[in-house]
Amino acid sequence: MSPPSAAAMPTAADIALAYHARTKHGLKRYAAGPETLDWDAQPNPFREFAGCARTELPLRSDRLAASFAEACQGVAEVQPLTIDGVALLLELSFGLSAWKEYGPDRWALRCNPSSGNLHPTEAYVIADNVPGLGDGLHHYVSRDHVLEFRCRRRTESAGEPRLWLGLSSIHWREAWKYGERAFRYCQLDLGHALGAISYAAAALGWSARAIDGLDSTALAALMGVDRADDFAGVEAEDADVLVAITPRLQDQPVRPGLPPPSTSADIWEGAANRLDRHPLYRWPVIAEVSAATTGTARDAVTTSLPCPARTPQSASRAAELILGRRSAQRFDARFTMSADTFHHLLDALLPRAAPPWNAWPFPAHLHPLLFVHRVDGLTPGLYALPRGSEAQSSLRRALRPDFDWQRVASAPAHLPLFHLLPTDSRGVIRTASCHQAIAGDGCFAVAMLAEFGPLVRDEPWRYRQLHWEAGLIGQVLYLEAEAAGLRGTGIGCYFDDSVHEMLGVAGDRLQTLYHFTVGRPLTDDRITTLPAYPGRTRDEAGLVP
């Protein structure tokens, strides 16, 4: 049999779009996933590298005085870029926030939210002339709050200290529970992680910026995840994004520089641990879409709306709020949110040159559709928040013709909030969100509608990037809800095309990528909360204020 012709071979864009269509949930069929789960055999949630030197990091969040408002305004006091600052950055972005116990079960919570609390995202530190840290590549182990020294650079560096965080994904962590749809959730979690880094850096008086224009192959080499011998027989990692970290008062280049490349003189150490010794399923489509969506983002032209500076409502310490963030499990279905709080939450989603959006060097391609249930002074129904200068007109053409597109008069003048349809949508969005009551019990729910098909066809890498933007929006909602005394939760399970039909979306020009809901949480008192790092105290190792 002769091989298929080149014309018959699917393109990378074909693979990405086919994966997205294949992994949609529907009222009559869920995306392919495991038929059973053995929770006692859940994969190890912590990656480690045996044979590496380990640096125990101090726990210093109790000392960080910056308020959440100062972090969001980008005016927090600038901390020195030393090992103590790096420890704080990691503690507030990827560290544990608590342990939970219920009966015989015990599990860790982290500062960066994750689908199913499975945490596929791994964090690497690349240090150059940072006092207290060896030059080279380090892997962060959140369970122990330590850095593993993966690659020691032999060449000495000089000048200002420089720092980068590299993020990768272990797809199996999500696939173990969610099957083929797991690749989507890994990308959403990367967006959560980018937001977590940006807020944590801002609390330290630093800025974080995702680096565009870096090829996936080069990034994998920088992070060492392409070293086959170090990952022999264990779950692979996908190199995703590199983030430059810079103290705010330093000169900010238009495009952040890259770390020094590895050389043959560098010393690599460590072998990755195996997370699941007896996997029951294989999902080859995940490897296919991963390969199809690697590449380079080539345009970093941001087009922000003309937005005034925000004043966040909470005067809480940023560290306290970040460490106290939780995903809501249930909501008080009788609670009504104030209109000011609602508008304030939405205002935080608009792109502007302030944290966390200054970490995102790309145009806005996602636009929240809001199912308002109980907001004081607002008619229950469907609303839209176009996040780009031309988004309103394109959404208006693409959505149902009977939507009224009336500007909400009570909203701040700069907030592009539009009423579309008066309706009691609680039952509809509950059903569309895989019959999850939490979608209808909150004060409002969100469907994040992405500019999709043309972008992915033109550059398949955008499939990842669109999900990152959705996760970043979710992280903003998580922390802003917490700051308002409320709580949010992400919803990754929803019936894709049922939502599209509800909105009048035809074809794939627009697709919903993530759902979210916000309200007043109900607490389950049967679950016990324990310290994140039992046996360790803050400000240890003889550190002096």
SULJO-V338280 format. One record per pair of residues at least 24 apart in sequence whose C-alpha atoms are under 7 Angstrom apart, sorted by the first residue. I is the first residue (numbers start at 1). J is the second residue. D is the distance in whole Angstrom. If there is no record, write none. Layout:
i->{I/I}
j->{J/J}
d->{D/D}
This chain:
i->{12/12/12/13/13/13/15/15/16/16/16/16/19/23/23/24/24/25/25/25/26/26/27/31/31/32/32/33/33/33/34/34/34/37/43/43/43/44/44/45/45/46/46/47/47/47/48/48/48/49/49/49/49/50/50/50/51/51/51/52/52/52/52/52/53/53/54/54/54/54/55/55/55/56/56/56/57/57/57/58/58/58/58/59/59/59/60/60/60/61/61/62/64/65/66/66/66/67/67/67/67/68/68/68/68/68/69/69/69/69/71/71/71/71/72/72/73/73/74/74/74/74/75/76/76/76/76/77/77/78/78/78/78/78/79/79/81/81/82/82/82/83/83/83/83/89/89/92/92/92/92/93/93/93/94/95/95/96/96/96/97/97/98/98/98/98/99/99/99/99/100/100/100/100/101/101/101/102/102/102/111/111/112/112/112/113/113/114/115/115/118/118/120/120/120/120/120/120/121/121/121/121/121/121/122/122/122/123/123/123/123/124/124/124/124/125/125/125/126/126/126/127/127/127/128/128/128/128/129/129/129/129/129/130/130/150/150/150/151/151/151/151/152/152/152/153/153/154/154/163/163/164/164/164/164/165/165/165/166/166/166/166/167/167/167/167/168/168/168/168/169/169/169/170/170/170/170/172/179/180/180/180/183/187/187/187/188/188/188/188/189/190/190/191/191/191/191/191/191/192/192/192/192/194/195/195/195/198/198/198/199/199/202/203/205/205/206/206/206/206/207/207/207/207/208/208/208/208/208/209/209/209/209/209/209/210/210/210/210/210/210/210/211/211/211/211/212/212/212/213/213/213/214/215/215/216/216/216/222/222/230/230/230/231/231/234/234/235/235/292/293/293/293/293/294/295/296/297/300/300/301/301/301/302/302/302/303/304/304/304/305/305/305/307/307/313/313/314/314/321/325/325/327/327/327/328/328/328/328/330/330/330/331/331/331/331/331/331/331/332/332/332/332/333/333/335/336/336/336/336/337/337/337/337/338/338/339/339/339/343/345/345/347/348/349/349/350/364/365/365/366/366/366/366/366/367/367/367/368/368/368/368/369/369/369/369/370/370/370/370/371/371/371/371/372/372/372/373/373/373/373/373/374/374/375/379/380/380/380/381/381/381/381/381/382/382/382/382/383/383/383/383/384/384/384/384/385/385/385/386/398/399/399/399/400/400/432/432/432/432/433/433/433/434/434/434/439/442/442/442/443/443/444/444/445/445/445/446/446/446/447/447/447/447/448/448/448/448/449/449/449/449/450/450/450/450/451/451/451/452/452/452/452/453/453/453/454/467/470/470/474/481/486/486/486/487/487/487/487/488/488/488/489/489/489/490/490/490/491/491}
j->{292/293/460/456/457/460/289/292/289/292/293/460/289/180/181/495/496/494/495/496/495/496/495/180/181/179/180/178/179/180/177/179/281/177/173/275/276/275/276/118/119/141/143/141/272/273/141/272/273/270/271/272/273/270/271/272/269/270/271/148/149/150/269/270/148/149/146/147/148/149/146/147/148/145/146/147/87/145/146/84/87/539/540/88/538/539/88/538/539/88/319/538/319/317/203/317/318/315/316/317/318/314/315/316/317/318/311/312/314/315/199/202/203/318/354/355/354/355/202/205/354/355/205/202/203/204/205/204/205/204/205/206/247/248/204/205/130/161/130/131/132/130/131/132/133/200/201/200/319/322/323/196/197/200/142/142/145/142/143/532/323/532/529/530/531/532/529/530/531/532/527/528/529/530/527/528/529/526/527/528/322/323/192/193/196/189/192/189/185/189/173/174/169/170/171/173/174/186/167/168/169/170/189/190/167/168/169/165/166/167/168/165/166/167/223/164/165/166/163/164/165/162/163/164/157/161/162/163/157/158/160/161/162/161/162/268/269/270/266/267/268/269/266/267/268/266/267/265/266/244/245/242/243/244/245/242/243/244/223/241/242/243/239/240/241/242/237/238/239/240/237/238/239/235/236/237/238/235/283/283/285/286/286/464/467/468/467/468/470/471/471/468/471/467/468/469/470/471/472/471/472/474/475/472/356/472/475/355/356/359/355/356/355/318/247/248/245/246/247/248/245/246/247/248/243/244/245/246/359/243/244/245/358/359/360/241/242/243/244/359/360/361/242/243/244/256/297/298/300/296/297/298/296/295/296/294/295/296/261/262/270/271/272/271/272/273/274/274/275/460/460/461/463/464/461/461/461/461/361/362/361/362/363/361/362/363/363/351/352/388/351/388/389/352/414/483/484/483/484/483/479/482/487/488/489/487/488/489/521/438/521/522/438/441/442/519/520/521/522/441/520/521/522/441/442/520/374/375/376/443/374/375/376/443/375/376/375/376/377/411/477/480/415/476/473/476/387/388/450/451/448/449/450/451/470/448/449/450/446/447/448/449/446/447/448/449/444/445/446/447/425/444/445/446/443/444/445/424/425/426/443/444/443/444/443/422/422/423/424/421/422/423/424/425/419/420/421/422/417/418/419/420/417/418/419/420/416/417/418/416/505/503/504/505/503/504/494/495/498/499/493/494/495/493/494/495/517/517/518/519/518/519/517/518/516/517/518/515/516/517/512/514/515/516/512/513/514/515/510/511/512/513/510/511/512/513/509/510/511/508/509/510/511/508/509/510/509/513/513/514/516/518/519/520/521/518/519/520/521/517/518/519/516/517/518/515/516/517/515/516}
d->{5/7/6/6/5/5/6/7/6/7/7/7/7/6/5/7/6/6/5/6/5/7/6/7/7/6/6/5/4/6/7/6/7/7/7/5/5/5/7/7/7/7/7/7/7/6/7/6/6/5/5/4/6/5/5/7/6/5/7/6/6/6/6/5/6/5/6/6/5/6/5/5/6/7/4/7/6/6/5/7/6/6/6/7/5/6/6/6/5/6/6/7/7/6/6/6/6/6/6/4/5/7/6/6/6/4/6/5/6/6/7/5/5/7/7/5/6/7/6/7/6/6/7/7/6/6/5/7/5/6/4/7/7/7/5/6/7/7/5/5/6/7/6/5/6/6/6/6/7/7/7/5/5/6/6/5/7/6/7/5/5/5/7/6/5/4/6/5/6/6/7/6/5/6/6/5/7/7/5/6/7/6/6/6/6/7/6/5/6/7/6/6/5/5/6/5/7/6/7/6/5/7/7/7/6/5/6/7/6/5/7/6/5/6/7/6/5/6/6/5/6/6/5/7/7/6/5/6/6/6/7/5/6/5/7/6/5/6/7/5/4/6/6/5/7/5/7/6/5/6/5/7/5/5/6/6/5/7/7/6/4/6/6/6/5/6/6/5/4/5/5/5/7/7/6/5/7/7/7/6/7/6/6/6/5/6/5/5/6/4/6/6/7/7/4/6/7/4/4/5/5/7/5/7/6/5/6/6/5/6/6/6/7/6/6/6/7/5/4/5/6/5/6/6/6/6/5/7/5/5/5/7/7/4/6/7/6/4/6/6/6/7/6/6/7/7/6/7/7/5/5/5/6/5/5/6/5/7/7/7/7/5/6/6/6/7/5/6/7/7/5/4/7/7/6/6/7/7/5/5/7/6/6/6/5/4/6/5/6/7/7/6/6/7/6/7/7/5/7/7/7/6/7/6/5/6/6/5/6/6/6/5/6/6/6/6/6/4/5/7/6/6/6/5/6/7/5/5/6/6/6/5/6/6/6/5/6/5/6/6/7/6/6/7/6/7/6/6/6/5/6/5/4/6/7/6/5/6/6/6/5/6/6/5/6/7/7/6/5/7/6/5/5/6/6/4/7/7/7/7/5/5/5/7/6/6/6/6/6/6/4/4/6/6/6/5/5/6/7/5/4/5/6/5/7/7/6/5/7/6/6/6/5/6/6/5/6/5/7/6/6/4/6/6/5/6/6/6/5/4/6/5/6/6/6/4/7/5/5/6/6/6/5/7/5/6/5/6/6/6/4/6/5/5/6/7/6/5/7/6/5/5/6/5/5/7/6/7/7/6/7/7/6/5/7/6/6/6/6/6/4/6/6/6/7/6/4/7/5/5}
